[in-house]
């Protein structure tokens, strides 16, 4: 499966049960290059090591990936982004710090304007 935005490889995973209210599918895919999110037909345990060593594991990683996939439209996805970032924080991970670290990595080319979104997220959160 290739990303619709950049043609990069995707990592597929089952959306954890407690996060399913924020997506329309039980499985999701995240591009390892631009971090765009897409629905998927199948998926297993979340494994985000292909994205970055800085990316959280498990449910926190799934929440982070789902939130990043929604950042292209903050106005439409505000409630979901807030809830997903809260799930990341509840797992002991700072989502804005993860975003900052991802933005500086050469292998990640985010599908949204990270500087603009960062300022908006600071105001939102």
OpenMM code with the backbone's topology and positions (N, CA, C; nanometers):
from openmm import Vec3, app, unit

residues = "UNK UNK UNK UNK UNK UNK UNK UNK UNK UNK UNK UNK UNK UNK UNK UNK UNK UNK UNK UNK UNK UNK UNK UNK UNK UNK UNK UNK UNK UNK UNK UNK UNK UNK UNK UNK UNK UNK UNK UNK UNK UNK UNK UNK UNK UNK UNK UNK UNK UNK UNK UNK UNK UNK UNK UNK UNK UNK UNK UNK UNK UNK UNK UNK UNK UNK UNK UNK UNK UNK UNK UNK UNK UNK UNK UNK UNK UNK UNK UNK UNK UNK UNK UNK UNK UNK UNK UNK UNK UNK UNK UNK UNK UNK UNK UNK UNK UNK UNK UNK UNK UNK UNK UNK UNK UNK UNK UNK UNK UNK UNK UNK UNK UNK UNK UNK UNK UNK UNK UNK UNK UNK UNK UNK UNK".split()
positions = [
    Vec3(0.0849, -0.1177, 0.0000),
    Vec3(0.0000, 0.0000, 0.0000),
    Vec3(0.0892, 0.1236, 0.0000),
    Vec3(0.0603, 0.2167, -0.0915),
    Vec3(0.1369, 0.3408, -0.1011),
    Vec3(0.0500, 0.4598, -0.0609),
    Vec3(0.1128, 0.5631, -0.0096),
    Vec3(0.0443, 0.6846, 0.0338),
    Vec3(-0.0135, 0.7593, -0.0866),
    Vec3(-0.1369, 0.8065, -0.0712),
    Vec3(-0.2018, 0.8855, -0.1754),
    Vec3(-0.1362, 1.0228, -0.1920),
    Vec3(-0.0746, 1.0751, -0.0854),
    Vec3(-0.0155, 1.2088, -0.0892),
    Vec3(0.1240, 1.2105, -0.1498),
    Vec3(0.2083, 1.1157, -0.1075),
    Vec3(0.3495, 1.1228, -0.1474),
    Vec3(0.4037, 0.9950, -0.2104),
    Vec3(0.3251, 0.8888, -0.2118),
    Vec3(0.3709, 0.7624, -0.2686),
    Vec3(0.4609, 0.6820, -0.1764),
    Vec3(0.4749, 0.7260, -0.0519),
    Vec3(0.5610, 0.6579, 0.0448),
    Vec3(0.4983, 0.5302, 0.0988),
    Vec3(0.5793, 0.4491, 0.1673),
    Vec3(0.5279, 0.3255, 0.2261),
    Vec3(0.4379, 0.3550, 0.3463),
    Vec3(0.3440, 0.2647, 0.3689),
    Vec3(0.2481, 0.2807, 0.4774),
    Vec3(0.2691, 0.1715, 0.5820),
    Vec3(0.2429, 0.2067, 0.7064),
    Vec3(0.2376, 0.1057, 0.8126),
    Vec3(0.0909, 0.0922, 0.8525),
    Vec3(0.0417, -0.0305, 0.8496),
    Vec3(-0.0995, -0.0570, 0.8795),
    Vec3(-0.1128, -0.1139, 1.0202),
    Vec3(-0.2227, -0.0790, 1.0858),
    Vec3(-0.2425, -0.1234, 1.2232),
    Vec3(-0.3905, -0.1229, 1.2585),
    Vec3(-0.4225, -0.2015, 1.3576),
    Vec3(-0.5577, -0.2021, 1.4117),
    Vec3(-0.5693, -0.0848, 1.5080),
    Vec3(-0.6753, -0.0074, 1.4925),
    Vec3(-0.6975, 0.1066, 1.5809),
    Vec3(-0.7391, 0.0523, 1.7178),
    Vec3(-0.6675, 0.0919, 1.8244),
    Vec3(-0.7072, 0.0459, 1.9583),
    Vec3(-0.8533, 0.0802, 1.9878),
    Vec3(-0.9198, -0.0085, 2.0574),
    Vec3(-1.0636, 0.0039, 2.0816),
    Vec3(-1.1020, 0.1401, 2.1391),
    Vec3(-1.0255, 0.1897, 2.2349),
    Vec3(-1.0617, 0.3165, 2.2995),
    Vec3(-1.0404, 0.4390, 2.2106),
    Vec3(-0.9809, 0.4224, 2.0924),
    Vec3(-0.9594, 0.5344, 1.9998),
    Vec3(-1.0529, 0.5290, 1.8793),
    Vec3(-1.1335, 0.4257, 1.8690),
    Vec3(-1.2159, 0.4052, 1.7488),
    Vec3(-1.3242, 0.5100, 1.7298),
    Vec3(-1.3591, 0.5818, 1.8325),
    Vec3(-1.4585, 0.6883, 1.8181),
    Vec3(-1.4063, 0.8072, 1.7386),
    Vec3(-1.2783, 0.8090, 1.7113),
    Vec3(-1.2173, 0.9224, 1.6420),
    Vec3(-1.1857, 0.8937, 1.4954),
    Vec3(-1.2154, 0.7728, 1.4502),
    Vec3(-1.1942, 0.7350, 1.3105),
    Vec3(-1.3142, 0.6554, 1.2620),
    Vec3(-1.3270, 0.6412, 1.1320),
    Vec3(-1.4420, 0.5720, 1.0754),
    Vec3(-1.4168, 0.4244, 1.0481),
    Vec3(-1.3012, 0.3739, 1.0838),
    Vec3(-1.2656, 0.2368, 1.0513),
    Vec3(-1.1935, 0.1707, 1.1680),
    Vec3(-1.1907, 0.0395, 1.1679),
    Vec3(-1.1213, -0.0341, 1.2733),
    Vec3(-0.9723, -0.0485, 1.2456),
    Vec3(-0.9310, -0.0219, 1.1218),
    Vec3(-0.7912, -0.0322, 1.0828),
    Vec3(-0.7485, 0.0965, 1.0150),
    Vec3(-0.6247, 0.1332, 1.0350),
    Vec3(-0.5728, 0.2558, 0.9753),
    Vec3(-0.4337, 0.2296, 0.9189),
    Vec3(-0.3907, 0.3205, 0.8345),
    Vec3(-0.2560, 0.3157, 0.7788),
    Vec3(-0.1976, 0.4553, 0.7880),
    Vec3(-0.0712, 0.4619, 0.8230),
    Vec3(-0.0005, 0.5895, 0.8329),
    Vec3(0.1212, 0.5834, 0.7432),
    Vec3(0.1387, 0.6876, 0.6636),
    Vec3(0.2547, 0.6949, 0.5757),
    Vec3(0.3796, 0.7162, 0.6608),
    Vec3(0.4831, 0.6397, 0.6347),
    Vec3(0.6063, 0.6530, 0.7125),
    Vec3(0.6885, 0.7724, 0.6667),
    Vec3(0.6518, 0.8361, 0.5559),
    Vec3(0.7249, 0.9511, 0.5044),
    Vec3(0.6569, 1.0839, 0.5394),
    Vec3(0.5269, 1.0980, 0.5078),
    Vec3(0.4593, 1.2266, 0.5304),
    Vec3(0.3611, 1.2228, 0.6474),
    Vec3(0.3392, 1.1041, 0.7043),
    Vec3(0.2521, 1.0811, 0.8200),
    Vec3(0.1048, 1.1110, 0.7934),
    Vec3(0.0653, 1.1088, 0.6667),
    Vec3(-0.0767, 1.1196, 0.6339),
    Vec3(-0.1457, 0.9906, 0.6777),
    Vec3(-0.2688, 1.0029, 0.7192),
    Vec3(-0.3445, 0.8861, 0.7630),
    Vec3(-0.4477, 0.8452, 0.6605),
    Vec3(-0.4711, 0.7160, 0.6516),
    Vec3(-0.5686, 0.6603, 0.5581),
    Vec3(-0.6397, 0.5430, 0.6249),
    Vec3(-0.7641, 0.5166, 0.5854),
    Vec3(-0.8281, 0.3945, 0.6328),
    Vec3(-0.7601, 0.2730, 0.5698),
    Vec3(-0.7642, 0.1612, 0.6380),
    Vec3(-0.7053, 0.0379, 0.5861),
    Vec3(-0.8049, -0.0756, 0.6061),
    Vec3(-0.7935, -0.1775, 0.5230),
    Vec3(-0.8827, -0.2929, 0.5338),
    Vec3(-0.8340, -0.3927, 0.6380),
    Vec3(-0.7024, -0.3981, 0.6572),
    Vec3(-0.6439, -0.4903, 0.7547),
    Vec3(-0.5356, -0.4182, 0.8332),
    Vec3(-0.5001, -0.4759, 0.9447),
    Vec3(-0.3929, -0.4206, 1.0258),
    Vec3(-0.3708, -0.5082, 1.1473),
    Vec3(-0.2559, -0.4939, 1.2070),
    Vec3(-0.2229, -0.5724, 1.3253),
    Vec3(-0.1861, -0.4817, 1.4405),
    Vec3(-0.0916, -0.5281, 1.5210),
    Vec3(-0.0429, -0.4470, 1.6323),
    Vec3(0.0285, -0.3237, 1.5777),
    Vec3(0.0083, -0.2076, 1.6396),
    Vec3(0.0779, -0.0879, 1.5928),
    Vec3(0.2298, -0.1034, 1.6035),
    Vec3(0.3011, -0.0744, 1.4958),
    Vec3(0.4472, -0.0761, 1.4935),
    Vec3(0.4927, 0.0472, 1.4169),
    Vec3(0.5355, 0.1468, 1.4910),
    Vec3(0.5724, 0.2738, 1.4295),
    Vec3(0.7232, 0.2942, 1.4206),
    Vec3(0.7995, 0.1881, 1.4398),
    Vec3(0.9453, 0.2000, 1.4331),
    Vec3(0.9927, 0.2403, 1.2941),
    Vec3(0.9137, 0.2131, 1.1902),
    Vec3(0.9518, 0.2527, 1.0546),
    Vec3(0.9427, 0.4038, 1.0358),
    Vec3(0.8668, 0.4701, 1.1202),
    Vec3(0.8538, 0.6157, 1.1106),
    Vec3(0.9738, 0.6830, 1.1753),
    Vec3(0.9986, 0.6486, 1.3021),
    Vec3(1.1051, 0.7153, 1.3763),
    Vec3(1.1261, 0.6463, 1.5105),
    Vec3(1.2476, 0.6548, 1.5605),
    Vec3(1.2749, 0.6078, 1.6964),
    Vec3(1.2089, 0.6991, 1.7992),
    Vec3(1.1752, 0.8204, 1.7580),
    Vec3(1.1123, 0.9183, 1.8471),
    Vec3(0.9623, 0.8950, 1.8607),
    Vec3(0.9059, 0.8113, 1.7747),
    Vec3(0.7620, 0.7909, 1.7739),
    Vec3(0.7227, 0.6972, 1.8878),
    Vec3(0.6167, 0.7307, 1.9619),
    Vec3(0.5752, 0.6437, 2.0729),
    Vec3(0.5225, 0.5089, 2.0214),
    Vec3(0.5234, 0.4106, 2.1100),
    Vec3(0.4752, 0.2764, 2.0782),
    Vec3(0.3310, 0.2587, 2.1237),
    Vec3(0.2718, 0.1485, 2.0833),
    Vec3(0.1419, 0.1048, 2.1337),
    Vec3(0.0294, 0.2036, 2.1117),
    Vec3(-0.0580, 0.2139, 2.2116),
    Vec3(-0.1752, 0.2994, 2.2007),
    Vec3(-0.1373, 0.4463, 2.1856),
    Vec3(-0.0332, 0.4897, 2.2556),
    Vec3(0.0117, 0.6291, 2.2420),
    Vec3(0.0567, 0.6566, 2.0994),
    Vec3(0.1253, 0.5619, 2.0390),
    Vec3(0.1692, 0.5775, 1.9007),
    Vec3(0.0523, 0.5818, 1.8043),
    Vec3(-0.0468, 0.4957, 1.8280),
    Vec3(-0.1657, 0.4959, 1.7421),
    Vec3(-0.2403, 0.6285, 1.7556),
    Vec3(-0.2548, 0.6779, 1.8782),
    Vec3(-0.3222, 0.8062, 1.8991),
    Vec3(-0.2455, 0.9192, 1.8320),
    Vec3(-0.1132, 0.9168, 1.8429),
    Vec3(-0.0303, 1.0194, 1.7796),
    Vec3(-0.0434, 1.0124, 1.6278),
    Vec3(-0.0370, 0.8925, 1.5719),
    Vec3(-0.0479, 0.8752, 1.4273),
    Vec3(-0.1845, 0.9213, 1.3765),
    Vec3(-0.2892, 0.8855, 1.4486),
    Vec3(-0.4232, 0.9267, 1.4076),
    Vec3(-0.4385, 1.0785, 1.4146),
    Vec3(-0.3848, 1.1403, 1.5198),
    Vec3(-0.3924, 1.2859, 1.5323),
    Vec3(-0.3146, 1.3545, 1.4212),
    Vec3(-0.1935, 1.3070, 1.3923),
    Vec3(-0.1135, 1.3670, 1.2853),
    Vec3(-0.1834, 1.3537, 1.1511),
    Vec3(-0.2530, 1.2454, 1.1307),
    Vec3(-0.3268, 1.2264, 1.0072),
    Vec3(-0.4416, 1.3238, 0.9901),
    Vec3(-0.4877, 1.3807, 1.1007),
    Vec3(-0.5993, 1.4748, 1.0969),
    Vec3(-0.5552, 1.6211, 1.0968),
    Vec3(-0.4260, 1.6473, 1.1086),
    Vec3(-0.3792, 1.7848, 1.1208),
    Vec3(-0.3861, 1.8664, 0.9925),
    Vec3(-0.4194, 1.8039, 0.8806),
    Vec3(-0.4330, 1.8822, 0.7583),
    Vec3(-0.5562, 1.9720, 0.7633),
    Vec3(-0.6511, 1.9421, 0.8521),
    Vec3(-0.7698, 2.0253, 0.8691),
    Vec3(-0.8026, 2.0378, 1.0168),
    Vec3(-0.7383, 2.1304, 1.0814),
    Vec3(-0.7571, 2.1517, 1.2244),
    Vec3(-0.9009, 2.1936, 1.2562),
    Vec3(-0.9603, 2.2751, 1.1724),
    Vec3(-1.0957, 2.3229, 1.1977),
    Vec3(-1.1979, 2.2089, 1.1959),
    Vec3(-1.1844, 2.1171, 1.1019),
    Vec3(-1.2798, 2.0070, 1.0908),
    Vec3(-1.2557, 1.8963, 1.1928),
    Vec3(-1.1333, 1.8833, 1.2379),
    Vec3(-1.0954, 1.7703, 1.3231),
    Vec3(-1.0557, 1.8108, 1.4651),
    Vec3(-1.0906, 1.9287, 1.5058),
    Vec3(-1.0450, 1.9821, 1.6341),
    Vec3(-1.0756, 1.8900, 1.7526),
    Vec3(-1.1993, 1.8456, 1.7647),
    Vec3(-1.2366, 1.7613, 1.8788),
    Vec3(-1.1584, 1.6306, 1.8808),
    Vec3(-1.1446, 1.5686, 1.7632),
    Vec3(-1.0694, 1.4430, 1.7552),
    Vec3(-0.9224, 1.4650, 1.7886),
    Vec3(-0.8645, 1.5722, 1.7376),
    Vec3(-0.7226, 1.6012, 1.7635),
    Vec3(-0.7004, 1.6241, 1.9132),
    Vec3(-0.7879, 1.7021, 1.9755),
    Vec3(-0.7754, 1.7262, 2.1198),
    Vec3(-0.7811, 1.5956, 2.1977),
    Vec3(-0.8777, 1.5106, 2.1654),
    Vec3(-0.8944, 1.3837, 2.2371),
    Vec3(-0.7764, 1.2903, 2.2120),
    Vec3(-0.7283, 1.2846, 2.0883),
    Vec3(-0.6154, 1.1972, 2.0565),
    Vec3(-0.4873, 1.2453, 2.1234),
    Vec3(-0.4629, 1.3762, 2.1242),
    Vec3(-0.3456, 1.4289, 2.1934),
    Vec3(-0.3570, 1.4063, 2.3439),
    Vec3(-0.4784, 1.4137, 2.3980),
    Vec3(-0.4985, 1.3843, 2.5410),
    Vec3(-0.4638, 1.2389, 2.5698),
    Vec3(-0.4973, 1.1482, 2.4787),
    Vec3(-0.4616, 1.0066, 2.4963),
    Vec3(-0.3109, 0.9873, 2.4923),
    Vec3(-0.2423, 1.0625, 2.4074),
    Vec3(-0.0958, 1.0558, 2.4009),
    Vec3(-0.0366, 1.1056, 2.5328),
    Vec3(-0.0871, 1.2181, 2.5810),
    Vec3(-0.0381, 1.2737, 2.7071),
    Vec3(-0.0669, 1.1804, 2.8244),
    Vec3(-0.1829, 1.1159, 2.8237),
    Vec3(-0.2181, 1.0234, 2.9319),
    Vec3(-0.1213, 0.9056, 2.9392),
    Vec3(-0.0578, 0.8759, 2.8270),
    Vec3(0.0416, 0.7678, 2.8233),
    Vec3(0.1808, 0.8181, 2.8613),
    Vec3(0.1902, 0.9453, 2.9000),
    Vec3(0.3180, 1.0004, 2.9451),
    Vec3(0.4067, 1.0529, 2.8345),
    Vec3(0.3487, 1.0846, 2.7188),
    Vec3(0.4260, 1.1338, 2.6050),
    Vec3(0.3787, 1.2750, 2.5714),
    Vec3(0.4718, 1.3649, 2.5434),
    Vec3(0.4394, 1.5021, 2.5042),
    Vec3(0.4212, 1.5066, 2.3527),
    Vec3(0.2969, 1.5218, 2.3036),
    Vec3(0.2737, 1.5169, 2.1595),
    Vec3(0.3409, 1.6310, 2.0830),
    Vec3(0.3510, 1.7493, 2.1430),
    Vec3(0.4165, 1.8602, 2.0746),
    Vec3(0.5667, 1.8373, 2.0627),
    Vec3(0.6264, 1.7738, 2.1618),
    Vec3(0.7679, 1.7391, 2.1545),
    Vec3(0.7915, 1.6357, 2.0445),
    Vec3(0.7039, 1.5371, 2.0343),
    Vec3(0.7144, 1.4379, 1.9267),
    Vec3(0.7023, 1.5073, 1.7918),
    Vec3(0.6077, 1.5987, 1.7789),
    Vec3(0.5893, 1.6734, 1.6546),
    Vec3(0.7153, 1.7519, 1.6194),
    Vec3(0.7736, 1.8197, 1.7179),
    Vec3(0.8974, 1.8953, 1.6943),
    Vec3(1.0104, 1.8049, 1.6463),
    Vec3(1.0248, 1.6912, 1.7098),
    Vec3(1.1332, 1.5991, 1.6728),
    Vec3(1.1112, 1.5409, 1.5338),
    Vec3(0.9877, 1.5093, 1.5007),
    Vec3(0.9587, 1.4565, 1.3678),
    Vec3(0.9867, 1.5602, 1.2598),
    Vec3(0.9565, 1.6865, 1.2904),
    Vec3(0.9749, 1.7938, 1.1919),
    Vec3(1.1216, 1.8149, 1.1557),
    Vec3(1.2122, 1.7758, 1.2447),
    Vec3(1.3546, 1.7972, 1.2190),
    Vec3(1.4245, 1.6768, 1.1571),
    Vec3(1.3519, 1.5675, 1.1410),
    Vec3(1.4135, 1.4475, 1.0844),
    Vec3(1.4086, 1.4525, 0.9320),
    Vec3(1.5180, 1.4172, 0.8699),
    Vec3(1.5284, 1.4238, 0.7249),
    Vec3(1.4398, 1.3256, 0.6511),
    Vec3(1.4063, 1.2127, 0.7127),
    Vec3(1.3258, 1.1124, 0.6429),
    Vec3(1.1761, 1.1390, 0.6516),
    Vec3(1.1337, 1.2358, 0.7328),
    Vec3(0.9926, 1.2682, 0.7489),
    Vec3(0.9644, 1.4025, 0.6823),
    Vec3(0.8661, 1.4025, 0.5926),
    Vec3(0.8218, 1.5246, 0.5247),
    Vec3(0.6718, 1.5376, 0.5488),
    Vec3(0.6369, 1.6047, 0.6569),
    Vec3(0.4987, 1.6124, 0.7027),
    Vec3(0.4056, 1.6684, 0.5948),
    Vec3(0.2835, 1.6172, 0.5914),
    Vec3(0.1861, 1.6555, 0.4895),
    Vec3(0.1123, 1.7857, 0.5233),
    Vec3(0.1581, 1.8565, 0.6230),
    Vec3(0.0987, 1.9834, 0.6623),
    Vec3(0.2112, 2.0791, 0.6991),
    Vec3(0.1795, 2.2081, 0.7062),
    Vec3(0.2774, 2.3095, 0.7445),
    Vec3(0.2972, 2.3005, 0.8957),
    Vec3(0.4077, 2.2403, 0.9360),
    Vec3(0.4298, 2.2096, 1.0771),
    Vec3(0.4433, 2.3365, 1.1627),
    Vec3(0.5083, 2.4407, 1.1123),
    Vec3(0.5237, 2.5631, 1.1918),
    Vec3(0.3887, 2.6285, 1.2199),
    Vec3(0.3063, 2.6360, 1.1177),
    Vec3(0.1741, 2.6962, 1.1339),
    Vec3(0.0868, 2.6125, 1.2273),
    Vec3(0.0862, 2.4828, 1.2068),
    Vec3(0.0053, 2.3953, 1.2911),
    Vec3(0.0554, 2.3942, 1.4351),
    Vec3(0.1833, 2.4033, 1.4541),
    Vec3(0.2420, 2.4026, 1.5894),
    Vec3(0.1874, 2.5198, 1.6703),
    Vec3(0.1871, 2.6380, 1.6101),
    Vec3(0.1340, 2.7573, 1.6792),
    Vec3(-0.0149, 2.7396, 1.7100),
    Vec3(-0.0899, 2.6867, 1.6137),
    Vec3(-0.2329, 2.6668, 1.6352),
    Vec3(-0.2586, 2.5632, 1.7444),
    Vec3(-0.1793, 2.4585, 1.7473),
    Vec3(-0.1948, 2.3549, 1.8499),
    Vec3(-0.1631, 2.4081, 1.9878),
    Vec3(-0.0633, 2.4930, 1.9986),
    Vec3(-0.0304, 2.5527, 2.1291),
    Vec3(-0.1495, 2.6309, 2.1826),
    Vec3(-0.2175, 2.7032, 2.0964),
    Vec3(-0.3351, 2.7794, 2.1376),
    Vec3(-0.4519, 2.6860, 2.1720),
    Vec3(-0.4655, 2.5806, 2.0954),
    Vec3(-0.5751, 2.4851, 2.1139),
    Vec3(-0.5592, 2.4064, 2.2423),
    Vec3(-0.4375, 2.3595, 2.2691),
    Vec3(-0.4132, 2.2732, 2.3828),
    Vec3(-0.3816, 2.3572, 2.5053),
] * unit.nanometer
topology = app.Topology()
chain = topology.addChain("A")
for resn in residues:
    res = topology.addResidue(resn, chain)
    for name in ("N", "CA", "C"):
        topology.addAtom(name, app.Element.getBySymbol(name[0]), res)
